[in-house]
């Protein structure tokens, strides 16, 4: 992790598996509470997953607890499972990305489409 403890801003990965590898390394090698630096507001794009046709961003305030829950899910079902794009409860825009098969949100997991879509879909 470049010795800093947080994942460098703007890190790009090409797949769900590459994201799982990145987050597993971060979780193992750091004690940071969030993937980016301590931020006073949410919504700061930190890691981009270049999924087609809809790239996804993981925000800086994604928590260590949420990463652990994600890694547990990956351990159970693999990284390349369908992700679900749903309406964002705050804005109503269809841009929130959930990785769980039951479409429930993990507390502290802040993952969104780079560009919203008109209808819920799978990635």
C-alpha positions, 0 to 999 in steps of 0.5 A: 500500500505504498507505506501510507496505509490508505489506498492511493486516490484514483486507483483503478482495477479492471475487475471485481476479482482485482478489487477483491485482491486490492481490498484484501491486501489493504485489509491485511497490511493496514489498520486504517478505518477507511480506504481513503484518508479521514474525510469529513464528507462522503462521496469522494471517489477513491477506487474505480472498478472498470466494469463494462458497460458501467464503471463503478466507484468505491468512495474514500469513506468505505469502512474497514468493517464493510471491507471485511464483510465484502471479503467474507462474501467473496470468500463464500461466493467468489468475487465474480458474482452479479452486483445489483444496481439499485436506487440510492435511498438519499437521492432516488438516482439509480446508482447504488451498487450492492454486491450481496445476492439478497440485495441488502446493503452492508453498513459502510460500503459506499459503492456507486456507478460513475454514471447513473442509469435509468433502471435497476440492473446487474453488473 
